[in-house]
Amino acid sequence: NARKRPDLLFLADGTLSAVATEDVDLSTGVARLRRVLLIELKKGDSEIGLAEIHQADGYIEQLLHCGLLDGPPQIFAFVVGHRVASRISPVRKVGENCRIEALSFGQLVRTANARLFRVRDQVQERYPKTGLEHIEWLQERPEQMKLLSMEAPATDK
């Protein structure tokens, strides 16, 4: 039951979150779990080492062998902490379809900002008007207001 599934699981030394997507096989019409994103956030001044990588590996193995999945999905696990130990490889492959990546909070924030700014720039390029200008434009067109099931405001023209 999706309502009883936790979005975040709080552990003694961090927080765990997982999100999954499904695909529908067009030939059979059957939905299958396609990708799972697993994020483990370690606490404060933490260093990501082998133990943290092995913990994520354990989560992946448990998911793959739980007996509840229809076929093996791709699982992308990110272990996020203050810093990544210099003595480990930050990227690990698990089986054929799974990957674990260790990264710092800073890397995660920089990546998110880069992706969001690119989206923001594309939106600004496509829609150069401000939100208020868009609302005023809609209000000037009664046919648009009808689509929104709203009455156009009376104008003093």
Accessible surface in RSA format (square Angstrom, percent):
REM  Atomic radii and reference values for relative SASA: ProtOr
REM  Chains: A
REM  Algorithm: Lee & Richards
REM  Probe-radius: 1.40
REM  Slices: 20
REM RES _ NUM      All-atoms   Total-Side   Main-Chain    Non-polar    All polar
REM                ABS   REL    ABS   REL    ABS   REL    ABS   REL    ABS   REL
RES ASN A   1   128.96  88.9  61.33  59.3  67.63 162.8  36.02  86.7  92.94  89.8
RES ALA A   2    67.47  62.0  49.69  76.7  17.79  40.5  51.10  72.0  16.37  43.4
RES ARG A   3   222.57  93.4 187.84  95.8  34.73  82.7  74.61 102.0 147.96  89.7
RES LYS A   4   170.43  83.1 138.99  85.3  31.44  74.8  90.90  81.8  79.53  84.7
RES ARG A   5   148.90  62.5 133.96  68.3  14.95  35.6  62.64  85.6  86.26  52.3
RES PRO A   6    84.78  61.8  63.14  57.6  21.65  78.7  74.47  61.5  10.32  64.1
RES ASP A   7   109.69  76.8  99.71  99.2   9.98  23.6  33.22  78.2  76.47  76.3
RES LEU A   8    82.87  46.2  70.13  50.2  12.74  32.0  70.72  49.7  12.15  32.7
RES LEU A   9    85.56  47.7  84.38  60.4   1.18   3.0  85.04  59.7   0.53   1.4
RES PHE A  10   148.24  74.2 123.06  76.2  25.18  65.5 123.33  74.8  24.91  71.3
RES LEU A  11    54.41  30.3  35.00  25.0  19.42  48.8  40.69  28.6  13.73  36.9
RES ALA A  12   110.12 101.2  67.07 103.5  43.05  97.9  80.51 113.4  29.60  78.4
RES ASP A  13    52.43  36.7  51.83  51.6   0.61   1.4  25.24  59.4  27.20  27.1
RES GLY A  14    10.10  12.5   0.00   N/A  10.10  12.5   5.83  16.0   4.27   9.6
RES THR A  15    24.12  17.2  23.74  24.1   0.37   0.9   5.21   7.0  18.91  28.6
RES LEU A  16    18.04  10.0  16.81  12.0   1.24   3.1  16.81  11.8   1.24   3.3
RES SER A  17    25.85  21.8  23.25  31.0   2.61   6.0  11.26  24.0  14.59  20.4
RES ALA A  18    49.82  45.8  29.38  45.3  20.45  46.5  29.97  42.2  19.85  52.6
RES VAL A  19    94.33  62.1  86.64  78.4   7.69  18.5  92.97  80.8   1.36   3.7
RES ALA A  20    50.62  46.5  21.34  32.9  29.28  66.6  22.37  31.5  28.25  74.8
RES THR A  21    62.38  44.4  57.41  58.2   4.97  11.8  62.38  83.8   0.01   0.0
RES GLU A  22   116.61  66.9  90.32  68.3  26.29  62.6  21.93  42.4  94.68  77.3
RES ASP A  23    66.13  46.3  63.23  62.9   2.91   6.9  22.49  52.9  43.64  43.5
RES VAL A  24    86.09  56.7  68.82  62.3  17.27  41.6  68.83  59.8  17.27  46.8
RES ASP A  25    55.01  38.5  43.88  43.7  11.13  26.3  18.29  43.0  36.72  36.6
RES LEU A  26   171.83  95.7 140.68 100.6  31.16  78.3 142.39 100.0  29.44  79.2
RES SER A  27   102.47  86.6  58.40  77.9  44.07 101.5  56.33 119.9  46.14  64.6
RES THR A  28    85.40  60.7  51.95  52.7  33.44  79.7  60.15  80.8  25.25  38.2
RES GLY A  29    53.78  66.3   0.00   N/A  53.78  66.3  26.03  71.4  27.75  62.1
RES VAL A  30    67.73  44.6  63.81  57.8   3.92   9.5  67.73  58.9   0.00   0.0
RES ALA A  31    45.80  42.1  31.69  48.9  14.11  32.1  31.69  44.6  14.11  37.4
RES ARG A  32   103.22  43.3 102.17  52.1   1.05   2.5  37.50  51.3  65.71  39.8
RES LEU A  33    40.51  22.6  29.89  21.4  10.62  26.7  29.89  21.0  10.62  28.6
RES ARG A  34    91.88  38.6  85.12  43.4   6.76  16.1  28.81  39.4  63.07  38.2
RES ARG A  35   107.22  45.0 106.41  54.2   0.81   1.9  16.30  22.3  90.91  55.1
RES VAL A  36     7.83   5.2   7.62   6.9   0.21   0.5   7.83   6.8   0.00   0.0
RES LEU A  37    68.84  38.3  66.77  47.8   2.07   5.2  66.77  46.9   2.07   5.6
RES LEU A  38     5.80   3.2   5.73   4.1   0.07   0.2   5.73   4.0   0.07   0.2
RES ILE A  39    45.85  26.1  45.45  33.9   0.40   1.0  45.45  32.7   0.40   1.1
RES GLU A  40     2.58   1.5   2.37   1.8   0.20   0.5   2.01   3.9   0.56   0.5
RES LEU A  41    64.09  35.7  62.93  45.0   1.17   2.9  62.93  44.2   1.17   3.1
RES LYS A  42     8.68   4.2   4.17   2.6   4.51  10.7   4.30   3.9   4.38   4.7
RES LYS A  43   134.30  65.5 125.80  77.2   8.50  20.2  85.83  77.3  48.47  51.6
RES GLY A  44    55.21  68.1   0.00   N/A  55.21  68.1  42.71 117.2  12.50  28.0
RES ASP A  45   104.90  73.5  83.94  83.5  20.96  49.6  40.87  96.2  64.02  63.9
RES SER A  46    23.35  19.7  13.82  18.4   9.53  22.0  22.84  48.6   0.51   0.7
RES GLU A  47    71.17  40.9  56.75  42.9  14.43  34.3  14.89  28.8  56.28  45.9
RES ILE A  48     0.00   0.0   0.00   0.0   0.00   0.0   0.00   0.0   0.00   0.0
RES GLY A  49     6.42   7.9   0.00   N/A   6.42   7.9   6.42  17.6   0.00   0.0
RES LEU A  50    82.66  46.0  79.23  56.7   3.43   8.6  79.23  55.6   3.43   9.2
RES ALA A  51    74.76  68.7  58.78  90.7  15.98  36.3  65.17  91.8   9.59  25.4
RES GLU A  52    39.12  22.5  37.04  28.0   2.08   5.0   2.91   5.6  36.21  29.6
RES ILE A  53     2.20   1.3   2.20   1.6   0.00   0.0   2.20   1.6   0.00   0.0
RES HIS A  54   104.68  57.2  97.11  67.5   7.57  19.4  65.38  67.4  39.30  45.7
RES GLN A  55    57.19  32.0  45.11  33.0  12.08  28.8  29.43  62.6  27.77  21.1
RES ALA A  56     0.74   0.7   0.69   1.1   0.05   0.1   0.69   1.0   0.05   0.1
RES ASP A  57    43.67  30.6  43.67  43.5   0.00   0.0   5.35  12.6  38.32  38.2
RES GLY A  58    27.60  34.0   0.00   N/A  27.60  34.0  27.24  74.7   0.36   0.8
RES TYR A  59    41.08  19.2  39.48  22.5   1.60   4.2  36.63  27.5   4.45   5.5
RES ILE A  60     0.00   0.0   0.00   0.0   0.00   0.0   0.00   0.0   0.00   0.0
RES GLU A  61    66.67  38.3  65.49  49.5   1.18   2.8  33.01  63.8  33.67  27.5
RES GLN A  62   126.70  70.9 116.99  85.5   9.71  23.1  46.74  99.5  79.96  60.6
RES LEU A  63    55.17  30.7  54.50  39.0   0.68   1.7  55.13  38.7   0.04   0.1
RES LEU A  64    48.40  27.0  24.38  17.4  24.02  60.4  24.65  17.3  23.75  63.9
RES HIS A  65   136.82  74.8 105.30  73.2  31.52  80.6  80.50  83.0  56.31  65.5
RES CYS A  66    58.07  43.9  25.79  28.8  32.29  75.9  30.34  76.9  27.73  29.9
RES GLY A  67    72.96  90.0   0.00   N/A  72.96  90.0  41.13 112.9  31.83  71.3
RES LEU A  68   153.97  85.7 123.15  88.1  30.82  77.5 128.85  90.5  25.12  67.6
RES LEU A  69    51.09  28.5  27.39  19.6  23.70  59.6  29.02  20.4  22.07  59.4
RES ASP A  70    84.25  59.0  74.15  73.8  10.11  23.9  11.20  26.4  73.05  72.9
RES GLY A  71    41.33  51.0   0.00   N/A  41.33  51.0  30.52  83.8  10.80  24.2
RES PRO A  72    99.42  72.5  78.67  71.7  20.75  75.4  82.95  68.5  16.47 102.4
RES PRO A  73     1.50   1.1   0.00   0.0   1.50   5.5   1.50   1.2   0.00   0.0
RES GLN A  74    65.72  36.8  65.09  47.6   0.63   1.5  13.31  28.3  52.42  39.8
RES ILE A  75     0.05   0.0   0.05   0.0   0.00   0.0   0.05   0.0   0.00   0.0
RES PHE A  76    60.53  30.3  60.42  37.4   0.12   0.3  60.53  36.7   0.00   0.0
RES ALA A  77     1.28   1.2   0.72   1.1   0.56   1.3   0.72   1.0   0.56   1.5
RES PHE A  78    57.07  28.6  56.54  35.0   0.53   1.4  56.54  34.3   0.53   1.5
RES VAL A  79     0.40   0.3   0.40   0.4   0.00   0.0   0.40   0.3   0.00   0.0
RES VAL A  80     0.09   0.1   0.09   0.1   0.00   0.0   0.09   0.1   0.00   0.0
RES GLY A  81     0.00   0.0   0.00   N/A   0.00   0.0   0.00   0.0   0.00   0.0
RES HIS A  82    94.84  51.8  84.04  58.4  10.80  27.6  44.44  45.8  50.41  58.7
RES ARG A  83    99.45  41.8  98.34  50.1   1.10   2.6  51.79  70.8  47.66  28.9
RES VAL A  84    41.70  27.4  20.12  18.2  21.58  52.0  20.12  17.5  21.58  58.5
RES ALA A  85     3.13   2.9   0.00   0.0   3.13   7.1   0.94   1.3   2.19   5.8
RES SER A  86   120.78 102.1  80.04 106.8  40.74  93.9  57.15 121.7  63.64  89.2
RES ARG A  87   181.70  76.3 141.71  72.2  39.98  95.2  77.73 106.2 103.96  63.0
RES ILE A  88    15.35   8.7   0.67   0.5  14.67  35.4   5.89   4.2   9.46  25.7
RES SER A  89    63.95  54.0  57.52  76.8   6.43  14.8  21.02  44.8  42.93  60.1
RES PRO A  90    66.00  48.1  66.00  60.2   0.00   0.0  66.00  54.5   0.00   0.0
RES VAL A  91    64.03  42.1  49.25  44.6  14.77  35.6  49.25  42.8  14.77  40.1
RES ARG A  92    72.86  30.6  69.30  35.3   3.56   8.5  31.81  43.5  41.05  24.9
RES LYS A  93   154.79  75.5 123.42  75.7  31.37  74.7  88.00  79.2  66.79  71.1
RES VAL A  94    12.64   8.3   9.30   8.4   3.35   8.1  12.53  10.9   0.11   0.3
RES GLY A  95    61.35  75.7   0.00   N/A  61.35  75.7  40.71 111.7  20.64  46.2
RES GLU A  96   155.51  89.3 135.15 102.2  20.37  48.5  49.78  96.3 105.73  86.3
RES ASN A  97    61.80  42.6  50.93  49.2  10.87  26.2   9.16  22.1  52.63  50.9
RES CYS A  98     4.95   3.7   2.17   2.4   2.78   6.5   1.17   3.0   3.78   4.1
RES ARG A  99    95.46  40.1  95.22  48.5   0.24   0.6  21.88  29.9  73.57  44.6
RES ILE A 100     0.63   0.4   0.60   0.5   0.03   0.1   0.60   0.4   0.03   0.1
RES GLU A 101    43.03  24.7  43.03  32.6   0.00   0.0   0.95   1.8  42.08  34.4
RES ALA A 102     3.15   2.9   0.00   0.0   3.15   7.2   0.00   0.0   3.15   8.4
RES LEU A 103    14.76   8.2  14.76  10.6   0.00   0.0  14.76  10.4   0.00   0.0
RES SER A 104    19.87  16.8  19.87  26.5   0.00   0.0  12.87  27.4   6.99   9.8
RES PHE A 105    63.40  31.7  63.14  39.1   0.26   0.7  63.40  38.4   0.00   0.0
RES GLY A 106    31.86  39.3   0.00   N/A  31.86  39.3  26.75  73.4   5.10  11.4
RES GLN A 107    74.81  41.8  73.17  53.5   1.64   3.9  16.69  35.5  58.13  44.1
RES LEU A 108    62.28  34.7  62.23  44.5   0.06   0.1  62.23  43.7   0.06   0.1
RES VAL A 109    85.27  56.1  83.27  75.4   2.00   4.8  85.17  74.0   0.10   0.3
RES ARG A 110   152.28  63.9 146.08  74.5   6.20  14.8  75.29 102.9  76.99  46.7
RES THR A 111    73.98  52.6  68.64  69.6   5.34  12.7  50.85  68.3  23.13  35.0
RES ALA A 112    43.90  40.4  37.39  57.7   6.51  14.8  43.60  61.4   0.30   0.8
RES ASN A 113    61.37  42.3  61.37  59.3   0.00   0.0   7.12  17.1  54.25  52.4
RES ALA A 114    55.72  51.2  44.06  68.0  11.67  26.5  51.90  73.1   3.83  10.1
RES ARG A 115   152.67  64.1 151.62  77.3   1.06   2.5  33.47  45.7 119.20  72.2
RES LEU A 116   113.77  63.4 111.49  79.8   2.29   5.7 111.53  78.3   2.25   6.0
RES PHE A 117    96.97  48.5  96.97  60.1   0.00   0.0  96.97  58.8   0.00   0.0
RES ARG A 118   135.99  57.1 131.30  66.9   4.69  11.2  51.72  70.7  84.28  51.1
RES VAL A 119    83.02  54.6  83.02  75.2   0.00   0.0  83.02  72.1   0.00   0.0
RES ARG A 120   114.21  48.0 109.11  55.6   5.09  12.1  53.02  72.5  61.19  37.1
RES ASP A 121    71.45  50.0  66.89  66.6   4.56  10.8  27.86  65.6  43.59  43.5
RES GLN A 122   109.94  61.5 104.96  76.7   4.99  11.9  39.69  84.5  70.26  53.3
RES VAL A 123    77.63  51.1  75.99  68.8   1.63   3.9  77.60  67.4   0.02   0.1
RES GLN A 124   103.47  57.9  98.02  71.6   5.46  13.0  36.16  77.0  67.31  51.1
RES GLU A 125   153.01  87.8 125.29  94.8  27.72  66.0  47.83  92.5 105.19  85.9
RES ARG A 126   177.59  74.6 151.64  77.3  25.95  61.8  39.48  54.0 138.11  83.7
RES TYR A 127   112.58  52.6 105.99  60.3   6.59  17.1  72.01  54.1  40.57  50.0
RES PRO A 128   111.62  81.3  80.17  73.1  31.45 114.3  84.15  69.5  27.47 170.7
RES LYS A 129    92.98  45.4  81.21  49.8  11.77  28.0  57.36  51.6  35.62  37.9
RES THR A 130    81.73  58.1  73.47  74.5   8.26  19.7  78.10 104.9   3.63   5.5
RES GLY A 131    51.55  63.6   0.00   N/A  51.55  63.6  37.17 102.0  14.37  32.2
RES LEU A 132   117.87  65.6 111.83  80.0   6.04  15.2 112.30  78.9   5.57  15.0
RES GLU A 133    79.97  45.9  76.47  57.9   3.50   8.3  24.80  48.0  55.17  45.0
RES HIS A 134    59.71  32.6  59.70  41.5   0.02   0.0  44.64  46.0  15.07  17.5
RES ILE A 135    89.91  51.2  89.88  67.0   0.03   0.1  89.91  64.7   0.00   0.0
RES GLU A 136    83.67  48.0  82.23  62.2   1.44   3.4  28.13  54.4  55.54  45.3
RES TRP A 137    89.96  36.1  87.35  42.3   2.61   6.1  78.12  41.7  11.84  19.2
RES LEU A 138    49.20  27.4  49.20  35.2   0.00   0.0  49.20  34.5   0.00   0.0
RES GLN A 139    66.40  37.1  61.53  45.0   4.87  11.6   7.45  15.9  58.95  44.7
RES GLU A 140   110.18  63.3  83.08  62.9  27.10  64.5  31.80  61.5  78.38  64.0
RES ARG A 141    73.84  31.0  73.42  37.4   0.42   1.0  16.17  22.1  57.67  35.0
RES PRO A 142    71.25  51.9  70.56  64.3   0.69   2.5  70.79  58.4   0.46   2.9
RES GLU A 143    99.06  56.9  94.61  71.6   4.45  10.6  56.37 109.0  42.69  34.9
RES GLN A 144    51.64  28.9  51.25  37.5   0.39   0.9   0.06   0.1  51.58  39.1
RES MET A 145     6.88   3.6   6.88   4.6   0.00   0.0   5.51   4.7   1.37   1.8
RES LYS A 146   157.17  76.7 139.40  85.5  17.78  42.3  88.13  79.3  69.04  73.5
RES LEU A 147   139.63  77.8 108.81  77.8  30.82  77.5 112.87  79.3  26.76  72.0
RES LEU A 148    95.50  53.2  76.11  54.5  19.38  48.7  80.88  56.8  14.61  39.3
RES SER A 149   106.11  89.7  69.86  93.2  36.25  83.5  45.50  96.9  60.60  84.9
RES MET A 150   106.46  55.1  94.08  62.3  12.38  29.5  85.22  72.5  21.24  28.1
RES GLU A 151   159.16  91.4 142.20 107.6  16.96  40.4  62.66 121.2  96.50  78.8
RES ALA A 152    38.88  35.8  16.60  25.6  22.29  50.7  16.60  23.4  22.29  59.0
RES PRO A 153    63.30  46.1  46.37  42.3  16.93  61.5  57.78  47.7   5.52  34.3
RES ALA A 154   105.59  97.1  66.09 102.0  39.50  89.8  77.04 108.5  28.55  75.6
RES THR A 155    89.26  63.5  59.84  60.7  29.42  70.1  43.26  58.1  46.00  69.5
RES ASP A 156   155.02 108.6 114.43 113.9  40.59  96.0  44.48 104.7 110.53 110.2
RES LYS A 157   212.49 103.7 140.25  86.1  72.24 172.0 128.47 115.6  84.03  89.5
END  Absolute sums over single chains surface
CHAIN  1 A    11724.5       9638.8       2085.7       6820.4       4904.1
END  Absolute sums over all chains
TOTAL         11724.5       9638.8       2085.7       6820.4       4904.1
